[in-house]
Amino acid sequence: MQKSLSLILTKSTGEINPDQEKFLKIADSNLGRLFRLINDILDISKLEANKLELNISAFNLNEVVQEVVSSLYNWAKEKGINLESKLTPAEIIVHADKDRIIQVITNLLGNAIKFTPQGGKISAEVIPLAKAEGIYPGECIQVDVSDTGIGIEQKDLTRIFNKFEQVSLVQPSGIGGTGLGLAICKEIIELHKGKIWAQSKIGEESKFSFIIPKEIKKEAQDGQSTGQV
């Protein structure tokens, strides 16, 4: 269906008039939303069954963050939002599941773009840590996604990481979701032996942060494969 719509919208199959193009774009957008919903439900099902396996590899986290920022830059620009990355000059090599970390960062930045009004600012920052008290005793990496959006009530800061939960604040027109994205992010980060949390106040800056070890120990991978994370 996606391929067929793409061919029609690129006019590879012939010309279309403006009204046809308008409704085809709506169909394409809704199909994309359905595709994301199905993937979210599949991820949640795997997580609940302890069947989500991490594919650990070494990669430069700075490059990954910049890749995600670049992929979302035009969306932010269309909304009149300044999207930037704050990265260290040196490479930050981590041993983690690259695709899943990209999924988490994309979700956090995507949410920030959805809920930040025109003229706002969003940043993604990577911070190396020698250790993280109460989270991990060794070298860790913290990623912060900050925005100047509409803010979140204190009572919602923990609840938003539950499945099918959304903030009680009235959402901007046209903004909605399944309430699965942050729950999936939380599960992915916890599979990496890390932690994710949010800080915000209504009408003020929101900051979503996560910490993961620089390198997952072998016992963590073994535990994950048996569902004992």
LINMOPE-V772404 format. One record per pair of residues at least 24 apart in sequence whose ideal C-beta (glycine too) atoms are under 7 Angstrom apart, sorted by sequence separation. I is the first residue (numbers start at 0). J is the second residue. If there is no record, write none. Layout:
i=I j=J
i=I j=J
This chain:
i=121 j=145
i=191 j=215
i=61 j=86
i=121 j=146
i=160 j=185
i=4 j=30
i=61 j=87
i=119 j=146
i=120 j=147
i=192 j=219
i=119 j=147
i=1 j=30
i=61 j=90
i=119 j=148
i=0 j=30
i=61 j=91
i=59 j=90
i=60 j=91
i=115 j=146
i=59 j=91
i=80 j=112
i=115 j=147
i=59 j=92
i=60 j=93
i=111 j=144
i=115 j=148
i=190 j=223
i=63 j=97
i=67 j=101
i=78 j=112
i=91 j=125
i=114 j=148
i=57 j=92
i=58 j=93
i=80 j=115
i=111 j=146
i=114 j=149
i=91 j=127
i=108 j=144
i=57 j=94
i=63 j=100
i=67 j=104
i=71 j=108
i=75 j=112
i=80 j=117
i=85 j=122
i=107 j=144
i=111 j=148
i=63 j=101
i=67 j=105
i=71 j=109
i=74 j=112
i=79 j=117
i=84 j=122
i=87 j=125
i=104 j=142
i=159 j=197
i=190 j=228
i=55 j=94
i=58 j=97
i=78 j=117
i=79 j=118
i=80 j=119
i=81 j=120
i=82 j=121
i=83 j=122
i=84 j=123
i=85 j=124
i=86 j=125
i=189 j=228
i=55 j=95
i=64 j=104
i=87 j=127
i=55 j=96
i=56 j=97
i=63 j=104
i=67 j=108
i=71 j=112
i=80 j=121
i=156 j=197
i=54 j=96
i=53 j=96
i=156 j=199
i=54 j=98
i=53 j=99
i=75 j=121
i=151 j=197
i=93 j=140
i=151 j=199
i=91 j=140
i=150 j=199
i=152 j=201
i=150 j=200
i=150 j=201
i=150 j=202
i=149 j=202
i=150 j=203
i=151 j=205
i=68 j=123
i=150 j=205
i=114 j=171
i=135 j=192
i=147 j=204
i=148 j=205
i=135 j=193
i=146 j=204
i=64 j=123
i=134 j=193
i=145 j=204
i=146 j=205
i=114 j=174
i=134 j=194
i=64 j=125
i=113 j=174
i=145 j=206
i=143 j=206
i=144 j=207
i=61 j=125
i=60 j=125
i=143 j=208
i=142 j=208
i=141 j=208
i=142 j=209
i=141 j=210
i=110 j=180
i=140 j=210
i=139 j=210
i=140 j=211
i=139 j=211
i=139 j=212
i=140 j=213
i=106 j=180
i=139 j=213
i=135 j=210
i=137 j=212
i=138 j=213
i=134 j=210
i=107 j=184
i=135 j=212
i=64 j=142
i=106 j=184
i=131 j=210
i=60 j=140
i=103 j=184
i=103 j=187
i=102 j=187
i=103 j=188
i=99 j=187
i=95 j=191
i=107 j=207
i=103 j=209
i=95 j=211
i=43 j=162
i=93 j=213
i=94 j=214
i=95 j=215
i=93 j=214
i=94 j=215
i=43 j=179
i=53 j=190
i=39 j=177
i=43 j=182
i=51 j=190
i=39 j=179
i=43 j=183
i=46 j=186
i=36 j=177
i=39 j=180
i=42 j=183
i=39 j=183
i=55 j=215
i=55 j=220
i=53 j=220
i=53 j=223
i=52 j=224
i=49 j=226
